[in-house]
Amino acid sequence: MVGNEIFELLRQEIGKDSISEVLYSRERRIFIGISYNRFRDAIIFLKKNGFSHLSAITGTQTSSNLIEILYHLDNAGTLVTVRVVLSSTENSISTITDIIPGASLYEREIHDLFGVKFEGHPALNKLILPDEWKSDSYPLRK
């Protein structure tokens, strides 16, 4: 599938109002901004359509009150990044470990470093930080 096909099928699946942006940075490289309440539907759709390899989940704080979670999914060299924006005061999002079990370590890492809570995660214990690290201190928060 090429970028336009993926986007059109995803738009039909979750609705155009759930997609905030689409960017084709180069051939076979697509960024899609998805609303918080429909991102799981987007992940399920992409997995069903061959994007079953989760390359990574990354996080970044873009401003003092916004955290982006980026889900990088690959299918035969085409990389789709699903971008979800969270408020740092409402820093909770559903886990995708039930959809893609390999997401577990990535979600634990983001939880450690940014304090994002992945609701429904089976074991959201520390991964990177030492056990004695303060529970309300996140090293990658601005």
Buried (B, 14 or more C-beta within 10 A) or exposed (E): BEBEEBBEBBBEBBEEEBBEEBEEEEEBBBBBBBBBEBBBBBBBBBBEBBBBBBBBBBBEBEEEEEBBBBBBBBBEEBBBBBBBBBEBEEBEBBBBBEBBEBBBEBBBBBBBBBBBBBEEBEEBEBBEBEEEEEEEEBEBEE
